[in-house]
Amino acid sequence: MDVYSLVWIAFAFAGVLAVAKFAPSLSAIAAFTYPNAKFNAIGSPYLQEKEISRLIGSKNLEDFRNNAVSRDFVIEGESIGEIQRSIDDSLAGIIEMARKDSPDKVGKFYDAYLQKLDARAIKDAVRNIMEGKKLEDARVFSPYSEEFLKRIKEGGGKDGLLSALSSSGMDEVRGLVESGSPFQEVEYAIDRNIVKNIGSADVPGSCIHSRDVFVKRLTDVMNLKAILRAKYYGMEGVGKMLFGEGRELPSWKLEHMMKVKAIPEIVSLLEGTSYIKPLRDAIGAYGRGGISALEMALDRQLIRHAAAIALEDTMGLGPGIRFIVEKEFEARNLKAIAKGVGEGLPAEKIWKLMVVE
């Protein structure tokens, strides 16, 4: 065999190796093409001022239902509670649709995200058993939460709860329940467990970065909300309300913030992070309307971060993350409008509850 033949064989072998290396990546990209195009096409009308204004102007709940024409949210019911439940059902259906349309390998991420919708039901179930009350039937959406509630019912009483917490991986919650800690600490531990489950959801290697960045961003926002809320209401033990290190806020900065008494000073400590501008811009509204103005500013920033993840990872999990985050806030806006319209609140009060892009 001459030298030229050896060279061609070497090139051919290198080509085979290159295809073998990049074929899985190309395959993964192809699997995300349809769902990501769908997510990008759907949009988020109930984060836009025009659509929100139209709904806030509804005369009553029937008018609200008629005005809320959506391809995503099926709004039904006669009372505030019934309408809000239909919105929750729609949101769960939207996330389930995203899971089914996406590659099977990211399904566990969407299953874990559904736990956010179940947080209140899980907390109520734990509290009822801690207080010796009857366990009421609860509507949950994630397989994890369904299994957890099933284990509680089968076990019965506090011992059954402790067993269910252990078998569900909620060791921190179990420790707090067993030691009789204040329920507020239990609530935060349940929230931390949900964030942990989203962050540990099994996804392909190409999706790990987007998953981790999102969870770290979510952690930043939840830490800031906990610190600001604790300072505003004069609550003690803020360290027990935190969620660990986030994307931009390391533990030393969180510790520094906890020692500062005035909220404007806490905001000033965020210089150099993406949170300084939205919070600084909201300080005036905070002075007029309280802590909710700062929380809304953080919610809007989380939406921006989700959009940035989608732009960075256009052919992977990014657009799916942006989609479900936006839909979650759309659902929250719709539920708040339904309550405001149903209770006859002035439009300006309802507007204060809106998260707008």
Rosetta blueprint (number, residue, H / E / L):
1 M L
2 D L
3 V H
4 Y H
5 S H
6 L H
7 V H
8 W H
9 I H
10 A H
11 F H
12 A H
13 F H
14 A H
15 G H
16 V H
17 L H
18 A H
19 V H
20 A H
21 K H
22 F H
23 A H
24 P H
25 S H
26 L H
27 S H
28 A H
29 I H
30 A H
31 A H
32 F H
33 T H
34 Y H
35 P H
36 N H
37 A H
38 K H
39 F H
40 N H
41 A H
42 I H
43 G L
44 S L
45 P H
46 Y H
47 L H
48 Q L
49 E H
50 K H
51 E H
52 I H
53 S H
54 R H
55 L H
56 I H
57 G L
58 S L
59 K L
60 N L
61 L H
62 E H
63 D H
64 F H
65 R H
66 N H
67 N H
68 A L
69 V L
70 S L
71 R L
72 D L
73 F L
74 V L
75 I L
76 E L
77 G L
78 E L
79 S L
80 I H
81 G H
82 E H
83 I H
84 Q H
85 R H
86 S H
87 I H
88 D H
89 D H
90 S H
91 L H
92 A H
93 G H
94 I H
95 I H
96 E H
97 M H
98 A H
99 R H
100 K H
101 D H
102 S L
103 P L
104 D H
105 K H
106 V H
107 G H
108 K H
109 F H
110 Y H
111 D H
112 A H
113 Y H
114 L H
115 Q H
116 K H
117 L H
118 D H
119 A H
120 R H
121 A H
122 I H
123 K H
124 D H
125 A H
126 V H
127 R H
128 N H
129 I H
130 M H
131 E L
132 G L
133 K L
134 K L
135 L L
136 E L
137 D L
138 A L
139 R L
140 V L
141 F L
142 S L
143 P H
144 Y H
145 S H
146 E H
147 E H
148 F H
149 L H
150 K H
151 R H
152 I H
153 K H
154 E H
155 G H
156 G L
157 G H
158 K H
159 D H
160 G H
161 L H
162 L H
163 S H
164 A H
165 L H
166 S H
167 S H
168 S L
169 G L
170 M L
171 D H
172 E H
173 V H
174 R H
175 G H
176 L H
177 V H
178 E H
179 S L
180 G L
181 S L
182 P L
183 F H
184 Q H
185 E H
186 V H
187 E H
188 Y H
189 A H
190 I H
191 D H
192 R H
193 N H
194 I H
195 V H
196 K H
197 N H
198 I H
199 G H
200 S L
201 A L
202 D L
203 V L
204 P L
205 G H
206 S H
207 C H
208 I H
209 H H
210 S H
211 R H
212 D H
213 V H
214 F H
215 V H
216 K H
217 R H
218 L H
219 T H
220 D H
221 V H
222 M H
223 N H
224 L H
225 K H
226 A H
227 I H
228 L H
229 R H
230 A H
231 K H
232 Y H
233 Y H
234 G L
235 M L
236 E L
237 G L
238 V H
239 G H
240 K H
241 M H
242 L L
243 F L
244 G L
245 E L
246 G L
247 R L
248 E L
249 L L
250 P L
251 S H
252 W H
253 K H
254 L H
255 E H
256 H H
257 M H
258 M H
259 K H
260 V L
261 K L
262 A L
263 I H
264 P H
265 E H
266 I H
267 V H
268 S H
269 L L
270 L L
271 E L
272 G L
273 T L
274 S L
275 Y L
276 I H
277 K H
278 P H
279 L H
280 R H
281 D H
282 A L
283 I H
284 G H
285 A H
286 Y H
287 G H
288 R H
289 G H
290 G L
291 I L
292 S H
293 A H
294 L H
295 E H
296 M H
297 A H
298 L H
299 D H
300 R H
301 Q H
302 L H
303 I H
304 R H
305 H H
306 A H
307 A H
308 A H
309 I H
310 A H
311 L H
312 E H
313 D L
314 T L
315 M L
316 G L
317 L L
318 G H
319 P H
320 G H
321 I H
322 R H
323 F H
324 I H
325 V H
326 E H
327 K H
328 E H
329 F H
330 E H
331 A H
332 R H
333 N H
334 L H
335 K H
336 A H
337 I H
338 A H
339 K H
340 G H
341 V H
342 G H
343 E L
344 G L
345 L L
346 P L
347 A H
348 E H
349 K H
350 I H
351 W H
352 K L
353 L L
354 M L
355 V L
356 V L
357 E L
